[in-house]
Amino acid sequence: MIHDCPSCSLAEAWFEEDGSDIYLNLNRVATEEDLEIDHYLEYEGQTIETVKILVAFCPYCGQKLGSSDRVVVPQFQHHNFGGRK
């Protein structure tokens, strides 16, 4: 495990290492209300959106992640799996 932050357990969040880069992954899952609004969703707990963000520090506790001192250029990937945009 790259980083075990107690605050990450409160959300669908985890860290992933790709070479010398560390990414924070966040999931948004469907609630009952989402199912009523979006007919593309099938069940509660279904992943609606994912975001993958390049990070140098944990945004929850501030701990430095990785050993690199290089400058992190902000970038992210966003995937929306629901019908709502």
Distance bins in CASP14 RR format, pairs under 12 A and 6 or more apart:
PFRMAT RR
TARGET T0000
AUTHOR 0000-0000-0000
RMODE 2
METHOD distances of the structure
MODEL  1
1 8 0 0 0 0 0 1 0 0 0 0 0
1 14 0 0 0 0 1 0 0 0 0 0 0
1 15 1 0 0 1 0 0 0 0 0 0 0
1 16 0 0 0 0 0 1 0 0 0 0 0
1 17 0 0 0 0 1 0 0 0 0 0 0
1 22 0 0 0 0 0 1 0 0 0 0 0
1 65 0 0 0 0 0 1 0 0 0 0 0
2 8 0 0 0 0 0 1 0 0 0 0 0
2 14 0 0 0 0 1 0 0 0 0 0 0
2 15 1 0 1 0 0 0 0 0 0 0 0
2 16 1 0 0 1 0 0 0 0 0 0 0
2 17 1 0 1 0 0 0 0 0 0 0 0
2 18 0 0 0 0 0 1 0 0 0 0 0
2 19 0 0 0 0 0 1 0 0 0 0 0
2 20 0 0 0 0 0 1 0 0 0 0 0
2 21 0 0 0 0 0 1 0 0 0 0 0
2 22 1 0 0 1 0 0 0 0 0 0 0
2 23 0 0 0 0 1 0 0 0 0 0 0
2 24 0 0 0 0 1 0 0 0 0 0 0
2 25 0 0 0 0 0 1 0 0 0 0 0
2 55 0 0 0 0 0 1 0 0 0 0 0
2 58 0 0 0 0 1 0 0 0 0 0 0
2 63 0 0 0 0 0 1 0 0 0 0 0
2 64 0 0 0 0 0 1 0 0 0 0 0
2 65 1 0 0 1 0 0 0 0 0 0 0
2 66 1 0 0 1 0 0 0 0 0 0 0
2 67 0 0 0 0 0 1 0 0 0 0 0
3 13 0 0 0 0 0 1 0 0 0 0 0
3 14 0 0 0 0 1 0 0 0 0 0 0
3 15 1 0 1 0 0 0 0 0 0 0 0
3 16 0 0 0 0 0 1 0 0 0 0 0
3 17 0 0 0 0 1 0 0 0 0 0 0
3 22 1 0 0 1 0 0 0 0 0 0 0
3 23 0 0 0 0 0 1 0 0 0 0 0
3 24 0 0 0 0 1 0 0 0 0 0 0
3 55 0 0 0 0 1 0 0 0 0 0 0
3 56 0 0 0 0 0 1 0 0 0 0 0
3 57 0 0 0 0 1 0 0 0 0 0 0
3 58 1 0 1 0 0 0 0 0 0 0 0
3 59 0 0 0 0 0 1 0 0 0 0 0
3 60 0 0 0 0 1 0 0 0 0 0 0
3 61 0 0 0 0 1 0 0 0 0 0 0
3 62 0 0 0 0 1 0 0 0 0 0 0
3 63 1 0 0 1 0 0 0 0 0 0 0
3 64 0 0 0 0 1 0 0 0 0 0 0
3 65 1 0 1 0 0 0 0 0 0 0 0
3 66 0 0 0 0 1 0 0 0 0 0 0
4 13 0 0 0 0 0 1 0 0 0 0 0
4 14 0 0 0 0 1 0 0 0 0 0 0
4 15 0 0 0 0 1 0 0 0 0 0 0
4 58 0 0 0 0 1 0 0 0 0 0 0
4 60 0 0 0 0 0 1 0 0 0 0 0
4 61 0 0 0 0 0 1 0 0 0 0 0
4 63 0 0 0 0 1 0 0 0 0 0 0
4 65 0 0 0 0 0 1 0 0 0 0 0
5 11 0 0 0 0 0 1 0 0 0 0 0
5 13 0 0 0 0 1 0 0 0 0 0 0
5 14 0 0 0 0 1 0 0 0 0 0 0
5 15 0 0 0 0 1 0 0 0 0 0 0
5 24 0 0 0 0 1 0 0 0 0 0 0
5 55 0 0 0 0 0 1 0 0 0 0 0
5 57 0 0 0 0 0 1 0 0 0 0 0
5 58 1 0 1 0 0 0 0 0 0 0 0
5 59 0 0 0 0 1 0 0 0 0 0 0
5 60 1 0 1 0 0 0 0 0 0 0 0
5 61 1 0 1 0 0 0 0 0 0 0 0
5 62 0 0 0 0 1 0 0 0 0 0 0
5 63 1 0 0 1 0 0 0 0 0 0 0
5 65 0 0 0 0 1 0 0 0 0 0 0
6 13 0 0 0 0 0 1 0 0 0 0 0
6 58 0 0 0 0 0 1 0 0 0 0 0
6 60 0 0 0 0 1 0 0 0 0 0 0
6 61 1 0 0 1 0 0 0 0 0 0 0
6 63 0 0 0 0 0 1 0 0 0 0 0
7 13 0 0 0 0 1 0 0 0 0 0 0
7 14 0 0 0 0 0 1 0 0 0 0 0
7 24 0 0 0 0 0 1 0 0 0 0 0
7 58 0 0 0 0 1 0 0 0 0 0 0
7 59 0 0 0 0 1 0 0 0 0 0 0
7 60 1 1 0 0 0 0 0 0 0 0 0
7 61 1 0 0 1 0 0 0 0 0 0 0
7 62 0 0 0 0 0 1 0 0 0 0 0
7 63 0 0 0 0 0 1 0 0 0 0 0
8 14 1 0 0 1 0 0 0 0 0 0 0
8 15 1 0 0 1 0 0 0 0 0 0 0
8 24 0 0 0 0 1 0 0 0 0 0 0
8 25 0 0 0 0 1 0 0 0 0 0 0
8 26 0 0 0 0 1 0 0 0 0 0 0
8 27 0 0 0 0 0 1 0 0 0 0 0
8 58 0 0 0 0 1 0 0 0 0 0 0
8 59 0 0 0 0 1 0 0 0 0 0 0
8 60 1 0 0 1 0 0 0 0 0 0 0
8 61 0 0 0 0 1 0 0 0 0 0 0
8 63 0 0 0 0 0 1 0 0 0 0 0
9 60 0 0 0 0 1 0 0 0 0 0 0
10 26 0 0 0 0 0 1 0 0 0 0 0
10 60 0 0 0 0 1 0 0 0 0 0 0
11 24 0 0 0 0 0 1 0 0 0 0 0
11 25 0 0 0 0 0 1 0 0 0 0 0
11 26 1 0 0 1 0 0 0 0 0 0 0
11 27 0 0 0 0 1 0 0 0 0 0 0
11 28 0 0 0 0 1 0 0 0 0 0 0
11 29 0 0 0 0 0 1 0 0 0 0 0
11 51 0 0 0 0 0 1 0 0 0 0 0
11 59 0 0 0 0 0 1 0 0 0 0 0
11 60 0 0 0 0 1 0 0 0 0 0 0
12 24 0 0 0 0 0 1 0 0 0 0 0
12 25 0 0 0 0 1 0 0 0 0 0 0
12 26 1 0 0 1 0 0 0 0 0 0 0
12 27 1 1 0 0 0 0 0 0 0 0 0
12 28 1 0 0 1 0 0 0 0 0 0 0
12 29 1 0 0 1 0 0 0 0 0 0 0
12 30 0 0 0 0 0 1 0 0 0 0 0
12 45 0 0 0 0 1 0 0 0 0 0 0
12 46 0 0 0 0 0 1 0 0 0 0 0
12 47 0 0 0 0 1 0 0 0 0 0 0
12 48 0 0 0 0 0 1 0 0 0 0 0
12 49 0 0 0 0 0 1 0 0 0 0 0
12 50 0 0 0 0 1 0 0 0 0 0 0
12 51 0 0 0 0 0 1 0 0 0 0 0
13 23 0 0 0 0 0 1 0 0 0 0 0
13 24 1 0 0 1 0 0 0 0 0 0 0
13 25 1 0 0 1 0 0 0 0 0 0 0
13 26 1 0 1 0 0 0 0 0 0 0 0
13 27 1 0 0 1 0 0 0 0 0 0 0
13 28 0 0 0 0 0 1 0 0 0 0 0
13 29 0 0 0 0 0 1 0 0 0 0 0
13 50 0 0 0 0 0 1 0 0 0 0 0
13 51 0 0 0 0 1 0 0 0 0 0 0
13 52 0 0 0 0 0 1 0 0 0 0 0
13 53 0 0 0 0 0 1 0 0 0 0 0
13 55 0 0 0 0 0 1 0 0 0 0 0
13 58 0 0 0 0 1 0 0 0 0 0 0
13 59 0 0 0 0 1 0 0 0 0 0 0
13 60 1 0 0 1 0 0 0 0 0 0 0
13 61 0 0 0 0 0 1 0 0 0 0 0
14 22 0 0 0 0 0 1 0 0 0 0 0
14 23 0 0 0 0 1 0 0 0 0 0 0
14 24 1 0 0 1 0 0 0 0 0 0 0
14 25 1 0 1 0 0 0 0 0 0 0 0
14 26 0 0 0 0 1 0 0 0 0 0 0
14 27 0 0 0 0 1 0 0 0 0 0 0
14 50 0 0 0 0 0 1 0 0 0 0 0
14 51 0 0 0 0 0 1 0 0 0 0 0
14 52 0 0 0 0 0 1 0 0 0 0 0
14 53 0 0 0 0 0 1 0 0 0 0 0
14 55 0 0 0 0 0 1 0 0 0 0 0
14 58 0 0 0 0 0 1 0 0 0 0 0
14 60 0 0 0 0 0 1 0 0 0 0 0
15 21 0 0 0 0 0 1 0 0 0 0 0
15 22 1 0 1 0 0 0 0 0 0 0 0
15 23 1 0 0 1 0 0 0 0 0 0 0
15 24 1 0 1 0 0 0 0 0 0 0 0
15 25 1 0 0 1 0 0 0 0 0 0 0
15 26 0 0 0 0 0 1 0 0 0 0 0
15 52 0 0 0 0 0 1 0 0 0 0 0
15 53 0 0 0 0 0 1 0 0 0 0 0
15 54 0 0 0 0 0 1 0 0 0 0 0
15 55 1 0 0 1 0 0 0 0 0 0 0
15 56 0 0 0 0 0 1 0 0 0 0 0
15 57 0 0 0 0 0 1 0 0 0 0 0
15 58 1 0 0 1 0 0 0 0 0 0 0
15 59 0 0 0 0 0 1 0 0 0 0 0
15 60 0 0 0 0 0 1 0 0 0 0 0
15 61 0 0 0 0 0 1 0 0 0 0 0
15 63 0 0 0 0 0 1 0 0 0 0 0
15 65 1 0 0 1 0 0 0 0 0 0 0
15 66 0 0 0 0 1 0 0 0 0 0 0
16 22 1 0 0 1 0 0 0 0 0 0 0
16 23 1 0 1 0 0 0 0 0 0 0 0
16 24 0 0 0 0 1 0 0 0 0 0 0
16 25 1 0 1 0 0 0 0 0 0 0 0
16 26 0 0 0 0 0 1 0 0 0 0 0
16 50 0 0 0 0 0 1 0 0 0 0 0
16 52 1 0 0 1 0 0 0 0 0 0 0
16 53 0 0 0 0 0 1 0 0 0 0 0
16 54 0 0 0 0 0 1 0 0 0 0 0
16 55 0 0 0 0 0 1 0 0 0 0 0
16 65 0 0 0 0 0 1 0 0 0 0 0
16 77 0 0 0 0 0 1 0 0 0 0 0
17 23 1 0 0 1 0 0 0 0 0 0 0
17 24 0 0 0 0 0 1 0 0 0 0 0
17 25 0 0 0 0 0 1 0 0 0 0 0
17 54 0 0 0 0 0 1 0 0 0 0 0
17 55 0 0 0 0 0 1 0 0 0 0 0
17 65 0 0 0 0 1 0 0 0 0 0 0
17 66 0 0 0 0 1 0 0 0 0 0 0
17 67 0 0 0 0 0 1 0 0 0 0 0
17 68 0 0 0 0 0 1 0 0 0 0 0
18 25 0 0 0 0 0 1 0 0 0 0 0
18 52 0 0 0 0 1 0 0 0 0 0 0
18 54 0 0 0 0 1 0 0 0 0 0 0
18 55 0 0 0 0 0 1 0 0 0 0 0
18 66 0 0 0 0 0 1 0 0 0 0 0
18 75 0 0 0 0 0 1 0 0 0 0 0
18 77 0 0 0 0 0 1 0 0 0 0 0
19 54 0 0 0 0 0 1 0 0 0 0 0
19 66 0 0 0 0 0 1 0 0 0 0 0
19 67 0 0 0 0 0 1 0 0 0 0 0
19 68 0 0 0 0 1 0 0 0 0 0 0
20 54 0 0 0 0 0 1 0 0 0 0 0
20 56 0 0 0 0 0 1 0 0 0 0 0
20 65 0 0 0 0 0 1 0 0 0 0 0
20 66 1 0 0 1 0 0 0 0 0 0 0
20 67 0 0 0 0 1 0 0 0 0 0 0
20 68 1 0 1 0 0 0 0 0 0 0 0
20 69 0 0 0 0 0 1 0 0 0 0 0
20 70 1 0 0 1 0 0 0 0 0 0 0
20 72 0 0 0 0 0 1 0 0 0 0 0
21 52 0 0 0 0 0 1 0 0 0 0 0
21 53 0 0 0 0 0 1 0 0 0 0 0
21 54 1 0 1 0 0 0 0 0 0 0 0
21 55 0 0 0 0 1 0 0 0 0 0 0
21 56 0 0 0 0 1 0 0 0 0 0 0
21 65 0 0 0 0 1 0 0 0 0 0 0
21 66 0 0 0 0 1 0 0 0 0 0 0
21 68 0 0 0 0 1 0 0 0 0 0 0
21 70 0 0 0 0 1 0 0 0 0 0 0
21 72 0 0 0 0 1 0 0 0 0 0 0
21 73 0 0 0 0 0 1 0 0 0 0 0
21 75 0 0 0 0 1 0 0 0 0 0 0
22 52 0 0 0 0 0 1 0 0 0 0 0
22 53 0 0 0 0 1 0 0 0 0 0 0
22 54 1 0 0 1 0 0 0 0 0 0 0
22 55 1 0 1 0 0 0 0 0 0 0 0
22 56 1 0 0 1 0 0 0 0 0 0 0
22 57 0 0 0 0 1 0 0 0 0 0 0
22 58 0 0 0 0 1 0 0 0 0 0 0
22 59 0 0 0 0 0 1 0 0 0 0 0
22 63 0 0 0 0 0 1 0 0 0 0 0
22 64 0 0 0 0 1 0 0 0 0 0 0
22 65 1 0 1 0 0 0 0 0 0 0 0
22 66 1 0 1 0 0 0 0 0 0 0 0
22 67 0 0 0 0 0 1 0 0 0 0 0
22 68 0 0 0 0 1 0 0 0 0 0 0
22 70 0 0 0 0 0 1 0 0 0 0 0
22 72 0 0 0 0 1 0 0 0 0 0 0
23 50 0 0 0 0 0 1 0 0 0 0 0
23 51 0 0 0 0 1 0 0 0 0 0 0
23 52 1 0 1 0 0 0 0 0 0 0 0
23 53 1 0 0 1 0 0 0 0 0 0 0
23 54 1 0 1 0 0 0 0 0 0 0 0
23 55 1 0 0 1 0 0 0 0 0 0 0
23 56 0 0 0 0 0 1 0 0 0 0 0
23 58 0 0 0 0 0 1 0 0 0 0 0
23 65 0 0 0 0 1 0 0 0 0 0 0
23 66 0 0 0 0 0 1 0 0 0 0 0
23 72 0 0 0 0 0 1 0 0 0 0 0
23 74 0 0 0 0 0 1 0 0 0 0 0
23 75 0 0 0 0 1 0 0 0 0 0 0
23 76 0 0 0 0 1 0 0 0 0 0 0
23 77 0 0 0 0 1 0 0 0 0 0 0
24 50 0 0 0 0 0 1 0 0 0 0 0
24 51 0 0 0 0 1 0 0 0 0 0 0
24 52 1 0 0 1 0 0 0 0 0 0 0
24 53 1 0 1 0 0 0 0 0 0 0 0
24 54 0 0 0 0 1 0 0 0 0 0 0
24 55 1 0 1 0 0 0 0 0 0 0 0
24 56 0 0 0 0 0 1 0 0 0 0 0
24 57 0 0 0 0 1 0 0 0 0 0 0
24 58 1 0 0 1 0 0 0 0 0 0 0
24 59 1 0 0 1 0 0 0 0 0 0 0
24 60 0 0 0 0 1 0 0 0 0 0 0
24 62 0 0 0 0 0 1 0 0 0 0 0
24 65 0 0 0 0 1 0 0 0 0 0 0
24 72 0 0 0 0 0 1 0 0 0 0 0
24 74 0 0 0 0 0 1 0 0 0 0 0
24 75 0 0 0 0 0 1 0 0 0 0 0
24 76 0 0 0 0 1 0 0 0 0 0 0
24 77 0 0 0 0 0 1 0 0 0 0 0
25 47 0 0 0 0 0 1 0 0 0 0 0
25 49 0 0 0 0 0 1 0 0 0 0 0
25 50 1 0 0 1 0 0 0 0 0 0 0
25 51 1 0 0 1 0 0 0 0 0 0 0
25 52 1 0 1 0 0 0 0 0 0 0 0
25 53 1 0 0 1 0 0 0 0 0 0 0
25 54 0 0 0 0 0 1 0 0 0 0 0
25 55 0 0 0 0 0 1 0 0 0 0 0
25 76 0 0 0 0 0 1 0 0 0 0 0
25 77 0 0 0 0 1 0 0 0 0 0 0
25 78 0 0 0 0 0 1 0 0 0 0 0
25 79 0 0 0 0 0 1 0 0 0 0 0
26 47 0 0 0 0 0 1 0 0 0 0 0
26 48 0 0 0 0 0 1 0 0 0 0 0
26 49 0 0 0 0 1 0 0 0 0 0 0
26 50 1 0 0 1 0 0 0 0 0 0 0
26 51 1 0 1 0 0 0 0 0 0 0 0
26 52 0 0 0 0 1 0 0 0 0 0 0
26 53 1 0 0 1 0 0 0 0 0 0 0
26 55 0 0 0 0 0 1 0 0 0 0 0
26 59 0 0 0 0 1 0 0 0 0 0 0
26 60 0 0 0 0 0 1 0 0 0 0 0
26 76 0 0 0 0 1 0 0 0 0 0 0
26 77 0 0 0 0 0 1 0 0 0 0 0
26 78 0 0 0 0 1 0 0 0 0 0 0
26 79 0 0 0 0 0 1 0 0 0 0 0
27 45 0 0 0 0 1 0 0 0 0 0 0
27 46 0 0 0 0 0 1 0 0 0 0 0
27 47 1 0 1 0 0 0 0 0 0 0 0
27 48 0 0 0 0 1 0 0 0 0 0 0
27 49 1 0 0 1 0 0 0 0 0 0 0
27 50 1 0 1 0 0 0 0 0 0 0 0
27 51 0 0 0 0 1 0 0 0 0 0 0
27 52 0 0 0 0 0 1 0 0 0 0 0
27 78 0 0 0 0 0 1 0 0 0 0 0
27 79 0 0 0 0 1 0 0 0 0 0 0
27 80 0 0 0 0 0 1 0 0 0 0 0
27 81 0 0 0 0 0 1 0 0 0 0 0
28 34 0 0 0 0 1 0 0 0 0 0 0
28 38 0 0 0 0 0 1 0 0 0 0 0
28 41 0 0 0 0 0 1 0 0 0 0 0
28 45 0 0 0 0 1 0 0 0 0 0 0
28 46 0 0 0 0 0 1 0 0 0 0 0
28 47 1 0 0 1 0 0 0 0 0 0 0
28 48 1 0 1 0 0 0 0 0 0 0 0
28 49 1 0 1 0 0 0 0 0 0 0 0
28 50 1 0 0 1 0 0 0 0 0 0 0
28 51 0 0 0 0 1 0 0 0 0 0 0
28 78 0 0 0 0 0 1 0 0 0 0 0
28 79 0 0 0 0 0 1 0 0 0 0 0
28 80 0 0 0 0 1 0 0 0 0 0 0
28 81 0 0 0 0 1 0 0 0 0 0 0
28 82 0 0 0 0 1 0 0 0 0 0 0
28 84 0 0 0 0 0 1 0 0 0 0 0
29 35 0 0 0 0 0 1 0 0 0 0 0
29 41 0 0 0 0 1 0 0 0 0 0 0
29 43 0 0 0 0 1 0 0 0 0 0 0
29 44 1 0 0 1 0 0 0 0 0 0 0
29 45 1 0 1 0 0 0 0 0 0 0 0
29 46 1 0 0 1 0 0 0 0 0 0 0
29 47 1 0 1 0 0 0 0 0 0 0 0
29 48 1 0 0 1 0 0 0 0 0 0 0
29 49 0 0 0 0 1 0 0 0 0 0 0
29 50 0 0 0 0 0 1 0 0 0 0 0
29 81 0 0 0 0 0 1 0 0 0 0 0
29 82 0 0 0 0 0 1 0 0 0 0 0
30 36 0 0 0 0 0 1 0 0 0 0 0
30 37 0 0 0 0 1 0 0 0 0 0 0
30 38 1 0 0 1 0 0 0 0 0 0 0
30 39 0 0 0 0 0 1 0 0 0 0 0
30 40 0 0 0 0 1 0 0 0 0 0 0
30 41 1 0 1 0 0 0 0 0 0 0 0
30 42 0 0 0 0 1 0 0 0 0 0 0
30 43 1 0 0 1 0 0 0 0 0 0 0
30 44 1 0 1 0 0 0 0 0 0 0 0
30 45 1 0 1 0 0 0 0 0 0 0 0
30 46 1 0 1 0 0 0 0 0 0 0 0
30 47 1 0 0 1 0 0 0 0 0 0 0
30 48 1 0 1 0 0 0 0 0 0 0 0
30 49 0 0 0 0 1 0 0 0 0 0 0
30 81 0 0 0 0 1 0 0 0 0 0 0
30 82 0 0 0 0 1 0 0 0 0 0 0
30 83 0 0 0 0 0 1 0 0 0 0 0
30 84 0 0 0 0 0 1 0 0 0 0 0
31 37 0 0 0 0 1 0 0 0 0 0 0
31 38 0 0 0 0 0 1 0 0 0 0 0
31 41 0 0 0 0 1 0 0 0 0 0 0
31 43 0 0 0 0 0 1 0 0 0 0 0
31 44 1 0 0 1 0 0 0 0 0 0 0
31 45 1 0 0 1 0 0 0 0 0 0 0
31 46 0 0 0 0 1 0 0 0 0 0 0
31 48 0 0 0 0 1 0 0 0 0 0 0
32 38 0 0 0 0 0 1 0 0 0 0 0
32 41 0 0 0 0 0 1 0 0 0 0 0
32 43 0 0 0 0 0 1 0 0 0 0 0
32 44 1 0 1 0 0 0 0 0 0 0 0
32 45 0 0 0 0 1 0 0 0 0 0 0
32 46 0 0 0 0 0 1 0 0 0 0 0
33 41 0 0 0 0 0 1 0 0 0 0 0
33 44 0 0 0 0 1 0 0 0 0 0 0
33 48 0 0 0 0 0 1 0 0 0 0 0
33 84 0 0 0 0 0 1 0 0 0 0 0
34 40 0 0 0 0 0 1 0 0 0 0 0
34 41 1 0 1 0 0 0 0 0 0 0 0
34 42 0 0 0 0 0 1 0 0 0 0 0
34 43 0 0 0 0 0 1 0 0 0 0 0
34 44 0 0 0 0 1 0 0 0 0 0 0
34 45 0 0 0 0 1 0 0 0 0 0 0
34 46 0 0 0 0 1 0 0 0 0 0 0
34 47 0 0 0 0 0 1 0 0 0 0 0
34 48 1 0 0 1 0 0 0 0 0 0 0
34 49 0 0 0 0 0 1 0 0 0 0 0
34 81 0 0 0 0 0 1 0 0 0 0 0
34 82 0 0 0 0 1 0 0 0 0 0 0
34 83 0 0 0 0 0 1 0 0 0 0 0
34 84 0 0 0 0 1 0 0 0 0 0 0
35 41 1 0 1 0 0 0 0 0 0 0 0
35 42 0 0 0 0 1 0 0 0 0 0 0
35 43 1 0 0 1 0 0 0 0 0 0 0
35 44 1 0 0 1 0 0 0 0 0 0 0
35 45 0 0 0 0 1 0 0 0 0 0 0
35 46 0 0 0 0 1 0 0 0 0 0 0
35 48 0 0 0 0 0 1 0 0 0 0 0
35 82 0 0 0 0 0 1 0 0 0 0 0
35 83 0 0 0 0 0 1 0 0 0 0 0
35 84 0 0 0 0 0 1 0 0 0 0 0
36 44 0 0 0 0 0 1 0 0 0 0 0
36 84 0 0 0 0 0 1 0 0 0 0 0
37 48 0 0 0 0 0 1 0 0 0 0 0
37 82 0 0 0 0 0 1 0 0 0 0 0
37 83 0 0 0 0 1 0 0 0 0 0 0
37 84 1 0 0 1 0 0 0 0 0 0 0
38 46 0 0 0 0 1 0 0 0 0 0 0
38 48 1 0 0 1 0 0 0 0 0 0 0
38 49 0 0 0 0 0 1 0 0 0 0 0
38 80 0 0 0 0 0 1 0 0 0 0 0
38 81 0 0 0 0 0 1 0 0 0 0 0
38 82 1 0 1 0 0 0 0 0 0 0 0
38 83 1 0 1 0 0 0 0 0 0 0 0
38 84 1 0 1 0 0 0 0 0 0 0 0
38 85 0 0 0 0 0 1 0 0 0 0 0
39 82 0 0 0 0 1 0 0 0 0 0 0
39 83 1 0 0 1 0 0 0 0 0 0 0
39 84 0 0 0 0 1 0 0 0 0 0 0
40 46 0 0 0 0 1 0 0 0 0 0 0
40 48 0 0 0 0 1 0 0 0 0 0 0
40 80 0 0 0 0 0 1 0 0 0 0 0
40 81 0 0 0 0 1 0 0 0 0 0 0
40 82 1 0 1 0 0 0 0 0 0 0 0
40 83 1 0 1 0 0 0 0 0 0 0 0
40 84 0 0 0 0 1 0 0 0 0 0 0
40 85 0 0 0 0 0 1 0 0 0 0 0
41 47 0 0 0 0 1 0 0 0 0 0 0
41 48 1 0 0 1 0 0 0 0 0 0 0
41 49 0 0 0 0 0 1 0 0 0 0 0
41 80 0 0 0 0 0 1 0 0 0 0 0
41 81 0 0 0 0 1 0 0 0 0 0 0
41 82 1 0 0 1 0 0 0 0 0 0 0
41 83 1 0 0 1 0 0 0 0 0 0 0
41 84 0 0 0 0 1 0 0 0 0 0 0
42 48 0 0 0 0 0 1 0 0 0 0 0
42 81 0 0 0 0 0 1 0 0 0 0 0
42 82 0 0 0 0 0 1 0 0 0 0 0
42 83 0 0 0 0 0 1 0 0 0 0 0
45 81 0 0 0 0 0 1 0 0 0 0 0
46 81 1 0 0 1 0 0 0 0 0 0 0
46 82 0 0 0 0 1 0 0 0 0 0 0
46 83 0 0 0 0 0 1 0 0 0 0 0
47 79 0 0 0 0 1 0 0 0 0 0 0
47 80 0 0 0 0 0 1 0 0 0 0 0
47 81 1 0 1 0 0 0 0 0 0 0 0
47 82 0 0 0 0 1 0 0 0 0 0 0
48 78 0 0 0 0 0 1 0 0 0 0 0
48 79 0 0 0 0 1 0 0 0 0 0 0
48 80 1 0 0 1 0 0 0 0 0 0 0
48 81 1 0 1 0 0 0 0 0 0 0 0
48 82 1 0 1 0 0 0 0 0 0 0 0
48 83 0 0 0 0 1 0 0 0 0 0 0
48 84 0 0 0 0 1 0 0 0 0 0 0
48 85 0 0 0 0 0 1 0 0 0 0 0
49 76 0 0 0 0 0 1 0 0 0 0 0
49 77 0 0 0 0 0 1 0 0 0 0 0
49 78 1 0 0 1 0 0 0 0 0 0 0
49 79 1 0 0 1 0 0 0 0 0 0 0
49 80 1 0 1 0 0 0 0 0 0 0 0
49 81 1 0 0 1 0 0 0 0 0 0 0
49 82 1 0 0 1 0 0 0 0 0 0 0
49 83 0 0 0 0 0 1 0 0 0 0 0
49 84 0 0 0 0 1 0 0 0 0 0 0
49 85 0 0 0 0 0 1 0 0 0 0 0
50 76 0 0 0 0 0 1 0 0 0 0 0
50 77 1 0 0 1 0 0 0 0 0 0 0
50 78 1 0 0 1 0 0 0 0 0 0 0
50 79 1 0 1 0 0 0 0 0 0 0 0
50 80 0 0 0 0 1 0 0 0 0 0 0
50 81 1 0 0 1 0 0 0 0 0 0 0
50 82 0 0 0 0 0 1 0 0 0 0 0
51 59 0 0 0 0 0 1 0 0 0 0 0
51 75 0 0 0 0 0 1 0 0 0 0 0
51 76 1 0 1 0 0 0 0 0 0 0 0
51 77 1 0 0 1 0 0 0 0 0 0 0
51 78 1 0 1 0 0 0 0 0 0 0 0
51 79 1 0 0 1 0 0 0 0 0 0 0
51 80 0 0 0 0 1 0 0 0 0 0 0
51 81 0 0 0 0 0 1 0 0 0 0 0
52 75 0 0 0 0 1 0 0 0 0 0 0
52 76 1 0 0 1 0 0 0 0 0 0 0
52 77 1 0 1 0 0 0 0 0 0 0 0
52 78 0 0 0 0 1 0 0 0 0 0 0
52 79 0 0 0 0 1 0 0 0 0 0 0
53 59 0 0 0 0 1 0 0 0 0 0 0
53 65 0 0 0 0 0 1 0 0 0 0 0
53 72 0 0 0 0 0 1 0 0 0 0 0
53 73 0 0 0 0 0 1 0 0 0 0 0
53 74 1 0 0 1 0 0 0 0 0 0 0
53 75 1 0 0 1 0 0 0 0 0 0 0
53 76 1 0 1 0 0 0 0 0 0 0 0
53 77 0 0 0 0 1 0 0 0 0 0 0
53 78 0 0 0 0 1 0 0 0 0 0 0
54 65 0 0 0 0 0 1 0 0 0 0 0
54 68 0 0 0 0 0 1 0 0 0 0 0
54 70 0 0 0 0 0 1 0 0 0 0 0
54 71 0 0 0 0 0 1 0 0 0 0 0
54 72 1 0 1 0 0 0 0 0 0 0 0
54 73 1 0 0 1 0 0 0 0 0 0 0
54 74 1 0 0 1 0 0 0 0 0 0 0
54 75 1 0 1 0 0 0 0 0 0 0 0
54 76 1 0 0 1 0 0 0 0 0 0 0
54 77 0 0 0 0 1 0 0 0 0 0 0
55 61 0 0 0 0 0 1 0 0 0 0 0
55 62 0 0 0 0 1 0 0 0 0 0 0
55 63 0 0 0 0 0 1 0 0 0 0 0
55 64 0 0 0 0 0 1 0 0 0 0 0
55 65 1 0 0 1 0 0 0 0 0 0 0
55 66 0 0 0 0 1 0 0 0 0 0 0
55 68 0 0 0 0 0 1 0 0 0 0 0
55 72 1 0 0 1 0 0 0 0 0 0 0
55 73 0 0 0 0 0 1 0 0 0 0 0
55 74 0 0 0 0 1 0 0 0 0 0 0
55 75 0 0 0 0 0 1 0 0 0 0 0
55 76 0 0 0 0 1 0 0 0 0 0 0
56 62 0 0 0 0 1 0 0 0 0 0 0
56 63 0 0 0 0 0 1 0 0 0 0 0
56 64 1 0 0 1 0 0 0 0 0 0 0
56 65 1 0 0 1 0 0 0 0 0 0 0
56 66 1 0 0 1 0 0 0 0 0 0 0
56 67 0 0 0 0 0 1 0 0 0 0 0
56 68 1 0 0 1 0 0 0 0 0 0 0
56 69 0 0 0 0 1 0 0 0 0 0 0
56 70 0 0 0 0 1 0 0 0 0 0 0
56 71 0 0 0 0 1 0 0 0 0 0 0
56 72 1 0 1 0 0 0 0 0 0 0 0
56 73 0 0 0 0 0 1 0 0 0 0 0
56 74 0 0 0 0 1 0 0 0 0 0 0
57 63 1 0 0 1 0 0 0 0 0 0 0
57 64 1 0 1 0 0 0 0 0 0 0 0
57 65 1 0 0 1 0 0 0 0 0 0 0
57 66 0 0 0 0 1 0 0 0 0 0 0
57 68 0 0 0 0 0 1 0 0 0 0 0
57 72 0 0 0 0 1 0 0 0 0 0 0
58 64 0 0 0 0 1 0 0 0 0 0 0
58 65 1 0 0 1 0 0 0 0 0 0 0
58 66 0 0 0 0 0 1 0 0 0 0 0
59 65 0 0 0 0 0 1 0 0 0 0 0
64 72 0 0 0 0 0 1 0 0 0 0 0
65 72 0 0 0 0 1 0 0 0 0 0 0
66 72 0 0 0 0 0 1 0 0 0 0 0
78 85 0 0 0 0 0 1 0 0 0 0 0
END
